[in-house]
Amino acid sequence: MSFEAFSWSPLAWIGGAMLLLWLLSLILRDASIVDIFWGMGFVLVAWVSSASSEGSTAREVLVRALVTIWGVRLATHLFVRNAGKGEDPRYRAMRRRWGSRFPVVSLFTVFVLQGVFLFVVSLPVQVAINSPVPEAVRWTDILGACVWVIGFAFEGMSDGQLTAFKADPDNAGKVMDSGLWRYSRHPNYFGDALAWLGIGVIALSVPDHRWVLVGPAVMTVLLLRVSGVPLLERRMARTRPRYQEYVARTSGFLPLPPKNERVEA
């Protein structure tokens, strides 16, 4: 295990950004802005790492570009989706629970915690960008880029399909079960996890740094067990009467044919 391509400087930048974001959330009375920053936080890490790296390799340019594309798309999507809707219900519930203590509680349980997760998930980005070796493109770089493209396409397409579905007034109260959502209840999260696995595979090109796979592993756990699937599943079960039917026939994460089709096959 080697830490030669590791740097603490992105952590300082993340800490400063989260502190400023927290102060802005107090002014706006909206902690939801941290979710929009999530994607841009990785872009910040990529460019800070690039600025401090020695020289430039094709791997550095590739990872910086992939992370920037991913982060800008996600931040733009969330900004447009949340525009004019006020603070996310999760944070409103926290605000009611903690009352006057919410500002301090949110600093540590929302902004600092998310900053820590951001730093850990971005470890493969830092290693891939900071390491000057190997200079030549390896098969892991190509494989990782291909995995990222598939994941990014899944995430972008599923978000687009869901946005179009919600924009139709006739779909109010209905469950999205067409397109990629026919095969997975969370194709956007699957794409997100796959894209970060791709970044991790690229980072494996750097010798003796297999530990960076902790980054995509943490991202997947967050999506499946913490802030992604569990919260959305509970909300959908409360607000969509036929959601349990959808759950019964549709894979929770990996895209698979609906269960009734699998039985018939």
C-alpha positions in Angstrom: 0.0 0.0 0.0 1.4 3.4 -1.0 0.4 7.0 -0.3 2.9 8.7 -2.5 0.2 10.1 -4.8 -1.9 11.4 -1.9 -2.3 15.0 -0.8 -4.1 16.7 2.1 -4.6 20.0 0.2 -8.0 19.1 -1.2 -9.2 18.5 2.3 -8.4 22.0 3.3 -10.2 23.4 0.2 -13.2 21.2 0.9 -13.2 22.4 4.6 -13.1 26.0 3.5 -15.8 25.5 0.9 -18.1 23.8 3.3 -17.6 26.5 6.0 -18.6 29.2 3.5 -21.5 27.1 2.2 -22.7 26.7 5.8 -22.6 30.4 6.4 -24.5 31.0 3.2 -27.1 28.5 4.3 -27.7 30.5 7.5 -28.3 33.6 5.4 -30.6 31.9 3.0 -32.2 29.6 5.6 -31.7 26.8 3.2 -29.4 23.9 3.9 -30.3 22.3 0.6 -27.6 24.2 -1.1 -25.2 21.6 0.2 -26.7 19.0 -2.2 -26.2 21.2 -5.2 -22.6 21.7 -4.2 -22.0 17.9 -3.9 -21.2 17.5 -7.5 -19.2 20.7 -7.8 -17.2 19.7 -4.7 -15.6 16.9 -6.8 -14.9 19.3 -9.5 -13.1 21.5 -7.0 -11.0 18.5 -5.8 -10.1 17.6 -9.4 -8.8 21.1 -10.3 -7.1 21.7 -6.9 -5.3 18.3 -7.3 -4.4 19.2 -10.9 -3.0 22.6 -9.9 -0.7 21.0 -7.3 0.4 18.0 -9.5 3.9 17.7 -11.0 3.6 17.9 -14.7 0.6 16.6 -16.7 -0.3 13.1 -17.9 -3.0 11.9 -20.2 -4.6 10.2 -17.1 -4.7 13.6 -15.3 -6.5 15.2 -18.2 -8.9 12.3 -18.6 -9.9 12.2 -14.9 -10.2 15.9 -14.6 -12.5 16.0 -17.6 -14.6 13.1 -16.5 -15.1 14.5 -13.0 -15.9 18.0 -14.3 -18.5 16.7 -16.8 -20.1 14.5 -14.1 -20.1 17.3 -11.4 -21.4 20.1 -13.6 -24.2 17.9 -15.0 -25.3 16.8 -11.5 -25.1 20.3 -10.0 -27.1 21.8 -12.9 -29.7 19.0 -12.7 -30.2 19.5 -9.0 -30.3 23.3 -9.3 -32.9 23.3 -12.0 -34.9 20.6 -10.2 -34.9 22.4 -6.9 -35.4 25.9 -8.1 -38.3 27.7 -6.4 -39.1 24.8 -4.2 -37.5 26.0 -1.0 -35.5 23.9 1.5 -35.6 20.1 1.1 -38.1 18.4 3.4 -35.2 16.5 5.1 -33.6 19.7 6.3 -36.9 21.3 7.2 -37.6 18.3 9.5 -34.2 18.7 11.1 -34.8 22.4 11.5 -38.1 21.7 13.4 -36.5 19.0 15.5 -33.5 21.0 16.6 -35.0 24.5 16.7 -32.5 27.2 17.7 -29.7 24.6 17.8 -30.1 23.7 14.1 -27.3 26.0 12.8 -24.7 24.3 14.9 -26.1 20.9 14.4 -26.3 21.4 10.6 -22.7 22.5 10.6 -21.5 19.1 11.8 -24.1 16.6 10.7 -24.7 18.1 7.3 -21.8 20.2 6.1 -18.8 18.7 7.9 -20.0 15.2 7.4 -20.7 15.7 3.7 -17.3 17.2 3.3 -15.7 14.1 4.9 -17.6 11.8 2.5 -16.6 14.0 -0.4 -13.0 13.8 0.5 -13.1 10.0 0.9 -15.0 9.4 -2.3 -12.6 11.6 -4.3 -9.5 9.6 -3.2 -9.2 7.9 -6.7 -9.5 11.4 -8.3 -6.6 12.7 -6.2 -4.4 9.7 -6.8 -5.0 9.5 -10.5 -4.3 13.2 -11.0 -1.3 13.6 -8.6 0.7 10.6 -9.7 3.2 11.2 -12.5 3.5 7.5 -13.2 2.8 5.6 -15.2 2.8 8.2 -18.0 1.6 5.8 -20.6 -2.1 5.0 -20.9 -2.9 1.5 -19.5 -5.7 -0.9 -20.1 -7.2 0.0 -16.8 -7.5 3.6 -17.9 -9.4 2.5 -21.0 -11.6 0.1 -19.0 -12.3 2.7 -16.4 -13.3 5.3 -18.9 -15.7 2.8 -20.6 -17.3 2.0 -17.3 -17.6 5.7 -16.5 -19.3 6.4 -19.9 -21.9 3.6 -19.3 -22.6 4.9 -15.8 -22.8 8.5 -16.8 -25.2 7.6 -19.6 -27.4 5.6 -17.2 -27.5 8.5 -14.7 -28.1 11.2 -17.3 -30.8 9.3 -19.2 -32.7 8.2 -16.2 -32.7 11.7 -14.7 -33.9 13.0 -18.0 -36.7 10.4 -18.3 -37.8 11.1 -14.7 -37.8 14.9 -15.3 -40.0 14.5 -18.4 -42.3 12.1 -16.6 -42.8 14.6 -13.7 -43.4 17.5 -16.1 -46.5 15.8 -17.5 -49.6 16.8 -15.3 -51.2 13.5 -16.2 -48.5 11.6 -14.3 -49.3 13.3 -10.9 -49.3 10.7 -8.2 -48.2 8.0 -10.5 -45.0 5.8 -10.4 -42.4 6.1 -13.1 -42.0 2.6 -14.4 -41.0 3.1 -18.0 -37.6 3.6 -19.8 -34.7 2.7 -17.6 -37.0 2.8 -14.6 -38.7 -0.3 -15.9 -35.6 -2.3 -15.1 -34.4 -0.6 -11.9 -36.1 1.4 -9.2 -33.0 3.6 -9.0 -31.2 3.6 -12.4 -29.8 7.1 -11.7 -28.1 5.8 -8.5 -26.8 2.7 -10.3 -25.3 5.0 -13.0 -23.8 7.2 -10.3 -22.1 4.2 -8.6 -20.9 2.8 -11.9 -19.4 6.2 -13.0 -17.4 6.3 -9.7 -16.3 2.7 -10.1 -14.9 3.8 -13.5 -12.9 6.6 -11.8 -11.6 4.0 -9.3 -10.6 1.6 -12.1 -8.6 4.4 -13.8 -6.9 5.1 -10.5 -5.8 1.5 -10.3 -3.4 2.3 -13.1 -1.2 4.0 -10.4 1.0 1.2 -8.9 0.3 0.1 -5.3 -2.8 2.3 -4.8 -5.5 -0.3 -4.8 -6.8 1.2 -1.6 -8.4 4.0 -3.6 -11.3 1.7 -4.4 -12.6 2.7 -0.9 -13.8 5.8 -2.7 -16.4 4.2 -5.1 -17.2 1.7 -2.3 -18.2 4.5 0.0 -20.2 6.2 -2.7 -22.1 3.0 -3.3 -22.8 2.5 0.4 -24.1 6.1 0.6 -26.4 5.6 -2.3 -27.7 2.2 -1.1 -27.8 2.5 2.6 -27.6 6.1 3.7 -28.9 9.1 1.8 -30.1 7.6 -1.5 -32.3 4.6 -1.7 -33.6 4.3 1.9 -34.9 7.9 2.1 -36.5 7.8 -1.3 -38.1 4.4 -0.8 -39.7 5.5 2.4 -41.1 8.6 0.9 -42.4 6.9 -2.2 -44.1 4.2 -0.1 -45.9 7.0 1.8 -46.9 9.1 -1.2 -47.5 6.6 -4.0 -50.3 4.0 -3.4 -49.1 1.6 -6.1 -45.4 1.8 -5.3 -45.3 -1.6 -3.5 -46.5 -3.2 -6.8 -43.6 -1.5 -8.5 -41.2 -2.7 -5.8 -42.5 -6.3 -6.2 -41.7 -6.5 -9.9 -38.7 -4.2 -10.3 -35.0 -4.7 -9.2 -34.0 -2.3 -6.5 -30.6 -1.3 -8.0 -29.1 -3.5 -10.8 -31.0 -3.1 -14.1 -32.8 -6.4 -14.6 -36.0 -7.5 -16.5 -39.2 -7.1 -14.4 -39.8 -10.2 -12.3 -42.9 -11.3 -14.2 -40.9 -11.3 -17.4 -38.1 -13.3 -15.8 -40.6 -15.9 -14.6 -42.1 -16.2 -18.1 -38.6 -16.5 -19.6 
